[in-house]
Amino acid sequence: MHGYGPTPQQQTTSRPSPATLTTVRVILVTVTVLSCGLLGWVAMLRLAIVTRRPRDWALLVVVMVLNAGLFAFILGTPDDPDEMSDASVLLMLLWIVALLAGVITYYLYVEIRHYSSLRSLGSPAPYTASAHPAPLPYQQHPAQQQQHQQPQPQPNPYTVQTPPPTPTPAPQRLDQVRAELDELSDYLRKENREGEGR
């Protein structure tokens, strides 16, 4: 049945290892923090690719718009910190903190939950004794019933087993000589009868 999608075992083998997932998460969170949230769209892009949900693609667009607005706001502020008003500084700090907290929290929560659900779906069901019940005596094959009724004798490991003697075929030459002798005796009898008849 090749056309019905991958089996759970194939899904588990295609999923990245926990060490790889942890490394990717640490890198993306570090990049988001060091860029003050300006590269938070990278984590959201990975999340949208992994989950493939429309909501995550929409949130990626929202984060990119907020990053572009923050970048434009930072470019619009004066270079000298003394010239910035307290309100603009407070607004920029709140913007950065909200962007960092929102992107990191949402990214980690949704990705961890996504891979946890894949792991629970791909794990094999625990073995239960009722999954393979033993057949009832009347359901057994006649050969199986005969095996149960007649125990096979166990060979003695201390006895040296000699190979069975191979039957030697009767020589074909002997049969041929007999046939020729029979023909010869029939011929001689026939000659004797004809001689007596004369």
C-alpha positions as CSV (number, residue, x, y, z in Angstrom):
1,M,0.0,0.0,0.0
2,H,2.4,2.7,-1.2
3,G,-0.1,5.5,-2.0
4,Y,-1.5,6.2,1.4
5,G,1.2,8.4,2.9
6,P,4.1,7.8,5.3
7,T,3.8,5.4,8.1
8,P,4.3,6.5,11.7
9,Q,7.8,4.9,11.7
10,Q,8.8,7.1,8.7
11,Q,7.4,10.2,10.4
12,T,9.5,9.5,13.5
13,T,12.6,9.0,11.5
14,S,12.1,12.3,9.5
15,R,11.7,14.4,12.6
16,P,14.8,16.1,13.9
17,S,16.5,14.9,17.1
18,P,15.8,16.7,20.4
19,A,19.4,18.0,20.4
20,T,19.0,19.5,17.0
21,L,15.7,21.2,18.0
22,T,17.2,22.6,21.2
23,T,20.2,24.0,19.2
24,V,18.0,25.7,16.6
25,R,15.8,27.2,19.4
26,V,18.8,28.6,21.3
27,I,20.2,30.1,18.1
28,L,16.9,31.8,17.1
29,V,16.2,33.1,20.6
30,T,19.8,34.5,20.8
31,V,19.5,36.2,17.4
32,T,16.2,37.7,18.4
33,V,17.5,39.1,21.7
34,L,20.8,40.4,20.3
35,S,19.1,42.2,17.5
36,C,16.6,43.8,20.1
37,G,13.7,42.2,18.3
38,L,14.6,43.4,14.8
39,L,15.3,39.8,13.7
40,G,12.3,38.3,15.5
41,W,10.8,37.6,12.1
42,V,13.4,34.8,11.5
43,A,12.0,32.7,14.4
44,M,8.5,33.4,13.2
45,L,9.4,32.3,9.7
46,R,10.8,29.0,10.9
47,L,7.6,28.5,13.0
48,A,5.4,29.2,10.0
49,I,7.4,26.7,7.8
50,V,7.3,24.0,10.5
51,T,3.6,24.2,11.4
52,R,2.3,25.4,8.0
53,R,-0.7,27.0,9.7
54,P,-2.3,30.2,8.2
55,R,-2.3,31.8,11.7
56,D,1.5,31.5,12.0
57,W,2.0,33.0,8.5
58,A,-0.3,35.9,9.4
59,L,1.7,36.4,12.7
60,L,4.9,36.4,10.6
61,V,3.5,39.3,8.6
62,V,2.5,41.2,11.8
63,V,6.0,40.7,13.3
64,M,7.7,41.9,10.1
65,V,5.5,45.0,10.1
66,L,6.3,45.7,13.7
67,N,10.0,45.2,13.0
68,A,9.9,47.6,10.1
69,G,8.1,50.1,12.3
70,L,10.6,49.8,15.1
71,F,13.5,50.1,12.6
72,A,11.9,53.3,11.2
73,F,11.3,54.6,14.7
74,I,15.0,54.0,15.6
75,L,16.2,55.8,12.4
76,G,13.9,58.7,13.2
77,T,15.3,59.3,16.7
78,P,18.2,61.7,17.1
79,D,21.7,60.4,17.5
80,D,22.3,62.2,20.7
81,P,20.5,60.4,23.6
82,D,20.2,63.7,25.5
83,E,18.0,65.1,22.7
84,M,15.5,62.2,22.9
85,S,12.4,62.9,25.0
86,D,11.5,60.6,27.8
87,A,8.3,59.6,26.1
88,S,10.1,58.4,22.9
89,V,12.7,56.5,25.0
90,L,9.9,54.8,27.0
91,L,7.9,54.0,23.8
92,M,11.0,52.5,22.1
93,L,11.8,50.4,25.2
94,L,8.2,49.1,25.6
95,W,8.1,48.3,21.9
96,I,11.4,46.3,22.0
97,V,10.4,44.5,25.2
98,A,6.9,43.6,24.0
99,L,8.3,42.4,20.6
100,L,11.0,40.3,22.3
101,A,8.6,38.8,24.9
102,G,5.9,38.1,22.4
103,V,8.0,36.5,19.7
104,I,10.2,34.4,22.0
105,T,7.3,33.2,24.1
106,Y,5.0,32.4,21.2
107,Y,7.8,30.7,19.1
108,L,9.0,28.4,21.9
109,Y,5.5,27.5,23.1
110,V,4.0,26.7,19.7
111,E,7.1,24.8,18.4
112,I,7.5,22.7,21.5
113,R,3.8,21.9,21.5
114,H,4.0,21.0,17.8
115,Y,6.8,18.5,18.1
116,S,5.3,17.0,21.3
117,S,2.1,16.3,19.4
118,L,4.0,14.7,16.5
119,R,5.9,12.5,19.0
120,S,2.7,11.4,20.7
121,L,1.1,10.6,17.3
122,G,4.2,8.8,16.0
123,S,4.8,6.6,19.0
124,P,3.6,3.0,18.7
125,A,0.7,1.8,20.8
126,P,1.7,-0.2,23.9
127,Y,1.5,-4.0,23.5
128,T,-1.5,-5.6,25.1
129,A,-2.1,-9.3,25.6
130,S,-5.6,-8.9,24.1
131,A,-4.3,-7.7,20.8
132,H,-3.2,-11.2,19.8
133,P,-5.4,-13.7,21.6
134,A,-4.4,-17.3,21.5
135,P,-6.6,-19.5,19.3
136,L,-9.1,-21.8,20.9
137,P,-8.5,-25.5,20.7
138,Y,-11.2,-26.0,18.1
139,Q,-9.7,-23.2,16.0
140,Q,-6.3,-24.7,15.7
141,H,-5.1,-26.2,12.5
142,P,-5.2,-30.1,12.4
143,A,-1.4,-30.2,12.0
144,Q,-1.0,-28.0,15.1
145,Q,-3.4,-30.2,17.0
146,Q,-1.3,-33.3,16.0
147,Q,1.9,-31.5,17.1
148,H,0.3,-30.8,20.5
149,Q,-1.0,-34.4,20.8
150,Q,2.2,-36.2,19.8
151,P,5.3,-34.7,21.4
152,Q,8.4,-35.1,19.3
153,P,11.2,-37.2,20.8
154,Q,14.3,-35.2,21.7
155,P,17.5,-36.4,20.1
156,N,20.2,-37.5,22.5
157,P,23.2,-35.1,22.0
158,Y,25.7,-37.8,23.2
159,T,24.9,-40.4,20.5
160,V,26.9,-40.3,17.3
161,Q,24.5,-40.2,14.4
162,T,25.7,-42.2,11.4
163,P,24.4,-41.2,8.0
164,P,21.8,-43.5,6.6
165,P,23.1,-45.9,4.0
166,T,22.6,-44.8,0.5
167,P,20.8,-47.4,-1.6
168,T,23.0,-48.7,-4.4
169,P,21.1,-48.7,-7.8
170,A,21.0,-52.1,-9.6
171,P,23.5,-52.1,-12.4
172,Q,21.9,-51.6,-15.7
173,R,24.3,-53.9,-17.4
174,L,22.9,-56.9,-15.5
175,D,19.4,-56.1,-16.7
176,Q,20.6,-55.8,-20.3
177,V,22.4,-59.2,-20.1
178,R,19.3,-60.9,-18.7
179,A,17.2,-59.5,-21.5
180,E,19.6,-60.7,-24.1
181,L,19.7,-64.2,-22.5
182,D,15.9,-64.3,-22.5
183,E,15.8,-63.4,-26.2
184,L,18.5,-66.0,-27.0
185,S,16.6,-68.8,-25.1
186,D,13.4,-67.9,-26.9
187,Y,15.2,-68.1,-30.2
188,L,16.7,-71.5,-29.4
189,R,13.3,-72.9,-28.4
190,K,11.8,-71.7,-31.6
191,E,14.6,-73.3,-33.6
192,N,14.2,-76.6,-31.7
193,R,10.5,-76.6,-32.4
194,E,11.0,-76.0,-36.1
195,G,13.6,-78.8,-36.3
196,E,11.3,-81.3,-34.6
197,G,8.5,-80.3,-36.9
198,R,10.6,-81.3,-40.0
